[in-house]
Amino acid sequence: MYFLLIEAAGMRQIARIHRERYDQLFEDLRTPLENAGFEFVSGAGDLLLFAESDGIKVQPDAIAFLGRRVLQVLHGRSEDLLDFSVV
């Protein structure tokens, strides 16, 4: 089973100051992951955790593609974020 942990410093602050920007960022991250068989597990502060959905077997090359896609989304929001990483 695969997990993707997204740490985006500044995300919690965006949620408080510009809720609509946070909602759009979350949607931009969630959509490709859910389309690839991941589901949102939890979020706290600047962390978002996604896990492979039950019954779905994600291939390693798909994980690499998703990681790059998530990084593209985060790079596109770099004016709002202090730093970010995907594990």
N, CA, C and O atoms as CSV, one atom per row, in Angstrom:
chain,resi,resn,atom,element,x,y,z
A,1,MET,N,N,0.837,-1.173,0.000
A,1,MET,CA,C,0.000,0.000,0.000
A,1,MET,C,C,0.884,1.239,0.000
A,1,MET,O,O,1.877,1.303,0.725
A,2,TYR,N,N,0.518,2.224,-0.818
A,2,TYR,CA,C,1.270,3.465,-0.924
A,2,TYR,C,C,0.545,4.597,-0.193
A,2,TYR,O,O,-0.682,4.638,-0.110
A,3,PHE,N,N,1.358,5.506,0.329
A,3,PHE,CA,C,0.867,6.734,0.939
A,3,PHE,C,C,1.616,7.896,0.319
A,3,PHE,O,O,2.784,7.754,-0.045
A,4,LEU,N,N,0.971,9.033,0.193
A,4,LEU,CA,C,1.636,10.266,-0.221
A,4,LEU,C,C,1.387,11.303,0.859
A,4,LEU,O,O,0.243,11.625,1.179
A,5,LEU,N,N,2.473,11.820,1.418
A,5,LEU,CA,C,2.392,12.863,2.423
A,5,LEU,C,C,2.875,14.156,1.786
A,5,LEU,O,O,3.986,14.225,1.259
A,6,ILE,N,N,2.045,15.161,1.838
A,6,ILE,CA,C,2.381,16.473,1.287
A,6,ILE,C,C,2.550,17.436,2.455
A,6,ILE,O,O,1.639,17.624,3.262
A,7,GLU,N,N,3.725,18.036,2.529
A,7,GLU,CA,C,3.965,19.067,3.528
A,7,GLU,C,C,4.180,20.380,2.778
A,7,GLU,O,O,5.107,20.507,1.977
A,8,ALA,N,N,3.327,21.334,3.045
A,8,ALA,CA,C,3.394,22.621,2.353
A,8,ALA,C,C,3.336,23.736,3.400
A,8,ALA,O,O,2.262,24.136,3.847
A,9,ALA,N,N,4.509,24.220,3.773
A,9,ALA,CA,C,4.586,25.274,4.784
A,9,ALA,C,C,3.877,26.522,4.273
A,9,ALA,O,O,4.174,27.031,3.192
A,10,GLY,N,N,2.949,26.993,5.065
A,10,GLY,CA,C,2.154,28.156,4.691
A,10,GLY,C,C,0.718,27.808,4.366
A,10,GLY,O,O,-0.128,28.696,4.258
A,11,MET,N,N,0.433,26.531,4.208
A,11,MET,CA,C,-0.923,26.110,3.833
A,11,MET,C,C,-1.930,26.443,4.940
A,11,MET,O,O,-3.046,26.875,4.651
A,12,ARG,N,N,-1.549,26.249,6.175
A,12,ARG,CA,C,-2.439,26.551,7.298
A,12,ARG,C,C,-2.764,28.046,7.324
A,12,ARG,O,O,-3.902,28.433,7.591
A,13,GLN,N,N,-1.766,28.879,7.046
A,13,GLN,CA,C,-1.987,30.322,7.022
A,13,GLN,C,C,-2.907,30.716,5.877
A,13,GLN,O,O,-3.765,31.581,6.047
A,14,ILE,N,N,-2.742,30.100,4.723
A,14,ILE,CA,C,-3.629,30.378,3.585
A,14,ILE,C,C,-5.066,30.032,3.950
A,14,ILE,O,O,-5.996,30.758,3.600
A,15,ALA,N,N,-5.240,28.921,4.652
A,15,ALA,CA,C,-6.593,28.491,5.042
A,15,ALA,C,C,-7.270,29.533,5.924
A,15,ALA,O,O,-8.482,29.723,5.834
A,16,ARG,N,N,-6.506,30.204,6.770
A,16,ARG,CA,C,-7.084,31.218,7.649
A,16,ARG,C,C,-7.308,32.548,6.939
A,16,ARG,O,O,-8.327,33.202,7.162
A,17,ILE,N,N,-6.378,32.952,6.095
A,17,ILE,CA,C,-6.424,34.279,5.484
A,17,ILE,C,C,-7.215,34.300,4.173
A,17,ILE,O,O,-8.013,35.208,3.940
A,18,HIS,N,N,-6.992,33.304,3.326
A,18,HIS,CA,C,-7.623,33.239,1.998
A,18,HIS,C,C,-8.230,31.856,1.808
A,18,HIS,O,O,-7.688,31.030,1.074
A,19,ARG,N,N,-9.337,31.609,2.461
A,19,ARG,CA,C,-9.944,30.268,2.439
A,19,ARG,C,C,-10.198,29.771,1.020
A,19,ARG,O,O,-9.998,28.589,0.740
A,20,GLU,N,N,-10.632,30.645,0.128
A,20,GLU,CA,C,-10.912,30.208,-1.244
A,20,GLU,C,C,-9.642,29.755,-1.961
A,20,GLU,O,O,-9.699,28.839,-2.781
A,21,ARG,N,N,-8.502,30.374,-1.672
A,21,ARG,CA,C,-7.232,29.946,-2.273
A,21,ARG,C,C,-6.823,28.582,-1.724
A,21,ARG,O,O,-6.329,27.733,-2.466
A,22,TYR,N,N,-7.027,28.374,-0.430
A,22,TYR,CA,C,-6.739,27.073,0.169
A,22,TYR,C,C,-7.630,25.997,-0.442
A,22,TYR,O,O,-7.150,24.925,-0.811
A,23,ASP,N,N,-8.924,26.282,-0.548
A,23,ASP,CA,C,-9.867,25.312,-1.121
A,23,ASP,C,C,-9.460,24.929,-2.536
A,23,ASP,O,O,-9.535,23.758,-2.909
A,24,GLN,N,N,-9.030,25.912,-3.328
A,24,GLN,CA,C,-8.611,25.624,-4.703
A,24,GLN,C,C,-7.323,24.809,-4.719
A,24,GLN,O,O,-7.191,23.887,-5.523
A,25,LEU,N,N,-6.373,25.134,-3.846
A,25,LEU,CA,C,-5.131,24.359,-3.753
A,25,LEU,C,C,-5.430,22.919,-3.366
A,25,LEU,O,O,-4.907,21.986,-3.976
A,26,PHE,N,N,-6.267,22.736,-2.360
A,26,PHE,CA,C,-6.624,21.384,-1.932
A,26,PHE,C,C,-7.292,20.618,-3.072
A,26,PHE,O,O,-6.977,19.449,-3.296
A,27,GLU,N,N,-8.198,21.250,-3.783
A,27,GLU,CA,C,-8.883,20.601,-4.904
A,27,GLU,C,C,-7.892,20.239,-6.012
A,27,GLU,O,O,-7.977,19.158,-6.595
A,28,ASP,N,N,-6.954,21.140,-6.301
A,28,ASP,CA,C,-5.944,20.876,-7.335
A,28,ASP,C,C,-5.026,19.722,-6.955
A,28,ASP,O,O,-4.506,19.034,-7.834
A,29,LEU,N,N,-4.820,19.501,-5.670
A,29,LEU,CA,C,-4.016,18.365,-5.211
A,29,LEU,C,C,-4.853,17.086,-5.151
A,29,LEU,O,O,-4.395,16.020,-5.562
A,30,ARG,N,N,-6.064,17.196,-4.645
A,30,ARG,CA,C,-6.930,16.037,-4.431
A,30,ARG,C,C,-7.374,15.377,-5.735
A,30,ARG,O,O,-7.362,14.150,-5.841
A,31,THR,N,N,-7.758,16.162,-6.711
A,31,THR,CA,C,-8.346,15.628,-7.944
A,31,THR,C,C,-7.441,14.625,-8.667
A,31,THR,O,O,-7.884,13.507,-8.929
A,32,PRO,N,N,-6.191,14.975,-9.003
A,32,PRO,CA,C,-5.367,13.975,-9.705
A,32,PRO,C,C,-5.076,12.745,-8.860
A,32,PRO,O,O,-4.971,11.637,-9.387
A,33,LEU,N,N,-4.945,12.936,-7.545
A,33,LEU,CA,C,-4.676,11.797,-6.673
A,33,LEU,C,C,-5.876,10.866,-6.602
A,33,LEU,O,O,-5.713,9.649,-6.678
A,34,GLU,N,N,-7.060,11.405,-6.460
A,34,GLU,CA,C,-8.252,10.558,-6.417
A,34,GLU,C,C,-8.494,9.879,-7.755
A,34,GLU,O,O,-8.929,8.728,-7.797
A,35,ASN,N,N,-8.219,10.577,-8.842
A,35,ASN,CA,C,-8.377,9.971,-10.164
A,35,ASN,C,C,-7.418,8.800,-10.377
A,35,ASN,O,O,-7.680,7.912,-11.188
A,36,ALA,N,N,-6.307,8.806,-9.641
A,36,ALA,CA,C,-5.309,7.738,-9.769
A,36,ALA,C,C,-5.484,6.639,-8.718
A,36,ALA,O,O,-4.669,5.718,-8.649
A,37,GLY,N,N,-6.536,6.727,-7.903
A,37,GLY,CA,C,-6.795,5.662,-6.950
A,37,GLY,C,C,-6.387,5.954,-5.522
A,37,GLY,O,O,-6.310,5.035,-4.706
A,38,PHE,N,N,-6.125,7.205,-5.201
A,38,PHE,CA,C,-5.794,7.585,-3.837
A,38,PHE,C,C,-6.989,8.289,-3.208
A,38,PHE,O,O,-7.833,8.860,-3.899
A,39,GLU,N,N,-7.039,8.234,-1.877
A,39,GLU,CA,C,-8.083,8.951,-1.166
A,39,GLU,C,C,-7.457,9.788,-0.063
A,39,GLU,O,O,-6.417,9.437,0.492
A,40,PHE,N,N,-8.105,10.892,0.239
A,40,PHE,CA,C,-7.650,11.770,1.305
A,40,PHE,C,C,-7.894,11.080,2.639
A,40,PHE,O,O,-9.001,10.619,2.919
A,41,VAL,N,N,-6.843,11.012,3.464
A,41,VAL,CA,C,-6.941,10.349,4.762
A,41,VAL,C,C,-7.082,11.379,5.874
A,41,VAL,O,O,-7.994,11.291,6.696
A,42,SER,N,N,-6.183,12.349,5.899
A,42,SER,CA,C,-6.254,13.367,6.936
A,42,SER,C,C,-5.398,14.566,6.569
A,42,SER,O,O,-4.527,14.503,5.701
A,43,GLY,N,N,-5.674,15.640,7.252
A,43,GLY,CA,C,-4.906,16.855,7.082
A,43,GLY,C,C,-4.829,17.583,8.409
A,43,GLY,O,O,-5.820,17.695,9.131
A,44,ALA,N,N,-3.667,18.066,8.716
A,44,ALA,CA,C,-3.473,18.819,9.943
A,44,ALA,C,C,-2.383,19.852,9.696
A,44,ALA,O,O,-1.281,19.516,9.263
A,45,GLY,N,N,-2.696,21.091,9.972
A,45,GLY,CA,C,-1.707,22.141,9.773
A,45,GLY,C,C,-1.273,22.221,8.326
A,45,GLY,O,O,-2.085,22.464,7.433
A,46,ASP,N,N,0.000,22.017,8.103
A,46,ASP,CA,C,0.565,22.105,6.758
A,46,ASP,C,C,0.754,20.736,6.110
A,46,ASP,O,O,1.473,20.615,5.118
A,47,LEU,N,N,0.111,19.700,6.662
A,47,LEU,CA,C,0.268,18.335,6.165
A,47,LEU,C,C,-1.030,17.795,5.587
A,47,LEU,O,O,-2.108,18.019,6.137
A,48,LEU,N,N,-0.916,17.086,4.476
A,48,LEU,CA,C,-2.030,16.355,3.877
A,48,LEU,C,C,-1.558,14.930,3.626
A,48,LEU,O,O,-0.471,14.720,3.088
A,49,LEU,N,N,-2.364,13.957,4.010
A,49,LEU,CA,C,-2.013,12.554,3.813
A,49,LEU,C,C,-3.045,11.898,2.912
A,49,LEU,O,O,-4.249,11.985,3.153
A,50,PHE,N,N,-2.552,11.241,1.870
A,50,PHE,CA,C,-3.382,10.485,0.947
A,50,PHE,C,C,-2.905,9.039,0.960
A,50,PHE,O,O,-1.710,8.776,1.098
A,51,ALA,N,N,-3.837,8.104,0.818
A,51,ALA,CA,C,-3.497,6.674,0.824
A,51,ALA,C,C,-4.140,5.999,-0.374
A,51,ALA,O,O,-5.178,6.427,-0.878
A,52,GLU,N,N,-3.503,4.953,-0.803
A,52,GLU,CA,C,-4.039,4.121,-1.866
A,52,GLU,C,C,-5.401,3.584,-1.412
A,52,GLU,O,O,-5.530,3.059,-0.306
A,53,SER,N,N,-6.396,3.717,-2.259
A,53,SER,CA,C,-7.745,3.249,-1.919
A,53,SER,C,C,-7.770,1.736,-1.793
A,53,SER,O,O,-6.998,1.037,-2.449
A,54,ASP,N,N,-8.659,1.236,-0.951
A,54,ASP,CA,C,-8.818,-0.208,-0.789
A,54,ASP,C,C,-9.183,-0.847,-2.126
A,54,ASP,O,O,-10.030,-0.340,-2.861
A,55,GLY,N,N,-8.541,-1.947,-2.423
A,55,GLY,CA,C,-8.840,-2.683,-3.644
A,55,GLY,C,C,-8.140,-2.155,-4.885
A,55,GLY,O,O,-8.237,-2.766,-5.949
A,56,ILE,N,N,-7.447,-1.049,-4.774
A,56,ILE,CA,C,-6.730,-0.462,-5.902
A,56,ILE,C,C,-5.246,-0.790,-5.736
A,56,ILE,O,O,-4.703,-0.689,-4.635
A,57,LYS,N,N,-4.602,-1.177,-6.813
A,57,LYS,CA,C,-3.165,-1.426,-6.780
A,57,LYS,C,C,-2.494,-0.432,-7.717
A,57,LYS,O,O,-2.513,-0.597,-8.937
A,58,VAL,N,N,-1.895,0.610,-7.123
A,58,VAL,CA,C,-1.218,1.639,-7.903
A,58,VAL,C,C,0.181,1.158,-8.249
A,58,VAL,O,O,0.893,0.639,-7.389
A,59,GLN,N,N,0.573,1.326,-9.487
A,59,GLN,CA,C,1.884,0.892,-9.948
A,59,GLN,C,C,2.955,1.926,-9.601
A,59,GLN,O,O,2.663,3.121,-9.546
A,60,PRO,N,N,4.190,1.480,-9.367
A,60,PRO,CA,C,5.266,2.408,-8.985
A,60,PRO,C,C,5.475,3.554,-9.974
A,60,PRO,O,O,5.753,4.677,-9.552
A,61,ASP,N,N,5.349,3.299,-11.281
A,61,ASP,CA,C,5.530,4.387,-12.242
A,61,ASP,C,C,4.413,5.422,-12.109
A,61,ASP,O,O,4.634,6.600,-12.391
A,62,ALA,N,N,3.234,5.009,-11.691
A,62,ALA,CA,C,2.137,5.948,-11.466
A,62,ALA,C,C,2.439,6.828,-10.255
A,62,ALA,O,O,2.078,8.005,-10.235
A,63,ILE,N,N,3.098,6.262,-9.249
A,63,ILE,CA,C,3.477,7.040,-8.070
A,63,ILE,C,C,4.444,8.154,-8.477
A,63,ILE,O,O,4.298,9.294,-8.036
A,64,ALA,N,N,5.417,7.832,-9.306
A,64,ALA,CA,C,6.372,8.838,-9.766
A,64,ALA,C,C,5.656,9.941,-10.548
A,64,ALA,O,O,5.943,11.122,-10.356
A,65,PHE,N,N,4.740,9.567,-11.414
A,65,PHE,CA,C,3.973,10.546,-12.186
A,65,PHE,C,C,3.162,11.437,-11.250
A,65,PHE,O,O,3.142,12.657,-11.415
A,66,LEU,N,N,2.496,10.833,-10.270
A,66,LEU,CA,C,1.689,11.608,-9.328
A,66,LEU,C,C,2.555,12.552,-8.502
A,66,LEU,O,O,2.164,13.692,-8.249
A,67,GLY,N,N,3.713,12.089,-8.088
A,67,GLY,CA,C,4.626,12.954,-7.340
A,67,GLY,C,C,5.010,14.177,-8.145
A,67,GLY,O,O,5.035,15.289,-7.618
A,68,ARG,N,N,5.310,13.980,-9.420
A,68,ARG,CA,C,5.651,15.112,-10.287
A,68,ARG,C,C,4.448,16.036,-10.474
A,68,ARG,O,O,4.604,17.257,-10.492
A,69,ARG,N,N,3.260,15.466,-10.612
A,69,ARG,CA,C,2.042,16.268,-10.774
A,69,ARG,C,C,1.777,17.117,-9.540
A,69,ARG,O,O,1.445,18.297,-9.651
A,70,VAL,N,N,1.922,16.521,-8.371
A,70,VAL,CA,C,1.728,17.256,-7.116
A,70,VAL,C,C,2.757,18.383,-7.001
A,70,VAL,O,O,2.414,19.496,-6.601
A,71,LEU,N,N,4.008,18.104,-7.348
A,71,LEU,CA,C,5.036,19.145,-7.304
A,71,LEU,C,C,4.723,20.281,-8.269
A,71,LEU,O,O,4.982,21.441,-7.949
A,72,GLN,N,N,4.171,19.976,-9.442
A,72,GLN,CA,C,3.771,21.024,-10.387
A,72,GLN,C,C,2.707,21.928,-9.774
A,72,GLN,O,O,2.778,23.151,-9.889
A,73,VAL,N,N,1.729,21.321,-9.128
A,73,VAL,CA,C,0.679,22.107,-8.473
A,73,VAL,C,C,1.287,23.002,-7.406
A,73,VAL,O,O,0.966,24.188,-7.331
A,74,LEU,N,N,2.160,22.445,-6.584
A,74,LEU,CA,C,2.778,23.215,-5.508
A,74,LEU,C,C,3.667,24.330,-6.045
A,74,LEU,O,O,3.665,25.437,-5.507
A,75,HIS,N,N,4.427,24.049,-7.102
A,75,HIS,CA,C,5.258,25.091,-7.727
A,75,HIS,C,C,4.381,26.222,-8.245
A,75,HIS,O,O,4.756,27.392,-8.161
A,76,GLY,N,N,3.225,25.881,-8.777
A,76,GLY,CA,C,2.302,26.894,-9.280
A,76,GLY,C,C,1.728,27.780,-8.183
A,76,GLY,O,O,1.208,28.860,-8.463
A,77,ARG,N,N,1.819,27.333,-6.948
A,77,ARG,CA,C,1.317,28.103,-5.798
A,77,ARG,C,C,2.456,28.614,-4.928
A,77,ARG,O,O,2.243,28.941,-3.760
A,78,SER,N,N,3.656,28.686,-5.479
A,78,SER,CA,C,4.814,29.047,-4.672
A,78,SER,C,C,4.729,30.457,-4.094
A,78,SER,O,O,5.425,30.758,-3.124
A,79,GLU,N,N,3.902,31.321,-4.659
A,79,GLU,CA,C,3.751,32.659,-4.086
A,79,GLU,C,C,3.023,32.602,-2.735
A,79,GLU,O,O,3.164,33.511,-1.917
A,80,ASP,N,N,2.250,31.542,-2.504
A,80,ASP,CA,C,1.513,31.373,-1.253
A,80,ASP,C,C,2.247,30.504,-0.239
A,80,ASP,O,O,1.971,30.585,0.958
A,81,LEU,N,N,3.161,29.688,-0.696
A,81,LEU,CA,C,3.811,28.701,0.164
A,81,LEU,C,C,5.246,29.089,0.471
A,81,LEU,O,O,5.930,29.677,-0.367
A,82,LEU,N,N,5.697,28.761,1.663
A,82,LEU,CA,C,7.078,29.041,2.045
A,82,LEU,C,C,8.026,27.973,1.540
A,82,LEU,O,O,9.134,28.271,1.093
A,83,ASP,N,N,7.579,26.716,1.614
A,83,ASP,CA,C,8.373,25.571,1.177
A,83,ASP,C,C,7.430,24.379,1.106
A,83,ASP,O,O,6.346,24.409,1.687
A,84,PHE,N,N,7.834,23.336,0.403
A,84,PHE,CA,C,6.985,22.152,0.319
A,84,PHE,C,C,7.813,20.921,-0.003
A,84,PHE,O,O,8.908,21.014,-0.557
A,85,SER,N,N,7.274,19.779,0.353
A,85,SER,CA,C,7.901,18.506,0.028
A,85,SER,C,C,6.812,17.441,-0.098
A,85,SER,O,O,5.731,17.561,0.479
A,86,VAL,N,N,7.121,16.411,-0.854
A,86,VAL,CA,C,6.221,15.291,-1.081
A,86,VAL,C,C,6.988,14.024,-0.754
A,86,VAL,O,O,8.076,13.791,-1.281
A,87,VAL,N,N,6.414,13.210,0.117
A,87,VAL,CA,C,7.062,11.965,0.524
A,87,VAL,C,C,6.128,10.820,0.222
A,87,VAL,O,O,6.464,9.664,0.483
